[in-house]
Amino acid sequence: MKKSSFLITILLLLGLMMLTTSGCNSTREANSNSGQIKVAVTILPQAQLVNKIGGERIAVSVLVPPGIDPHTYELSPGQLKDLSETALYIRVGHIDFEKNWMDRIAGTNKEMLVIDSSQSIEIINGDPHIWLSPRLAKIQAENIARALQEIDPGHREDYAQRLQTVQKELDQLDSDIAATLSPVSGSKFLVFHPSWGYFGRDYGLEEIAIERDGKEPTAKELAELLSWAKNEDIKVIFASPQHSTREAEAVARELDGKVVIIDPLAGDYFVNLKQVADTMATALK
């Protein structure tokens, strides 16, 4: 009897140890076993790419809500709690929000895998708006797929196949935009907040920004900008819905022009970039 009791005690202790070890396993494994894998992204355009690659295996949450400037947004306590149960966080890379909050985000969940989707992308002058280039989005998609394969290796092939589909869609988007903007290639365009540098570079356009380093121009800089814009006969200033258009409207009045809104953070990535291309092609004729 004593031996039997001893063996039962040992077995119970081993069982408790296994449960404890299982409880200490990574959040990503827990998510995977319970159903959908929880994935967080910084901005809405990322979500569509992640959903296309992840499919039904994942549930995506977006940290910066629609219509909000990611340069200044602050996470809510509820979002931090959600992150404590998230398996994977996919950063854009180089966005102020991410720089400001990364330590806090990582501290909520030390088991969460964090990847930077800008890996292998050359960043120009600290500009984080890489997702607005379909060509750079292809690299981001590769980084996303690799991260999903790491946290869910049992479905590596599924992610690889969906990545191929997304790459083809991005190639087609790139081709469509190039055809749309070909007639205005070589043009310069005026924006308030510098979001479209990579997009312009891809299609032979040059972005000129009113705002510089996150600040409105000085009186001297604004006078020089207005003189240049008048010489170039520029009549359209592009602005984003996340920023005040006050300064852009003031410049438009001086140029006898107008402000046109184009959204760098729209949720439907593919539709939005086609619309932006159409808008620019019309404005730059």
Secondary structure as GFF3:
##gff-version 3
##sequence-region A 1 285
A	DSSP	alpha_helix	2	24	.	.	.	ID=ss1
A	DSSP	alpha_helix	27	34	.	.	.	ID=ss2
A	DSSP	beta_strand	37	41	.	.	.	ID=ss3
A	DSSP	alpha_helix	44	54	.	.	.	ID=ss4
A	DSSP	three_ten_helix	55	57	.	.	.	ID=ss5
A	DSSP	beta_strand	58	62	.	.	.	ID=ss6
A	DSSP	alpha_helix	77	83	.	.	.	ID=ss7
A	DSSP	beta_strand	88	91	.	.	.	ID=ss8
A	DSSP	alpha_helix	96	108	.	.	.	ID=ss9
A	DSSP	beta_strand	113	116	.	.	.	ID=ss10
A	DSSP	three_ten_helix	130	132	.	.	.	ID=ss11
A	DSSP	alpha_helix	134	151	.	.	.	ID=ss12
A	DSSP	three_ten_helix	153	155	.	.	.	ID=ss13
A	DSSP	alpha_helix	156	181	.	.	.	ID=ss14
A	DSSP	three_ten_helix	182	184	.	.	.	ID=ss15
A	DSSP	beta_strand	188	191	.	.	.	ID=ss16
A	DSSP	alpha_helix	197	202	.	.	.	ID=ss17
A	DSSP	beta_strand	206	209	.	.	.	ID=ss18
A	DSSP	alpha_helix	219	231	.	.	.	ID=ss19
A	DSSP	beta_strand	236	239	.	.	.	ID=ss20
A	DSSP	alpha_helix	246	254	.	.	.	ID=ss21
A	DSSP	beta_strand	258	261	.	.	.	ID=ss22
A	DSSP	alpha_helix	269	283	.	.	.	ID=ss23
###
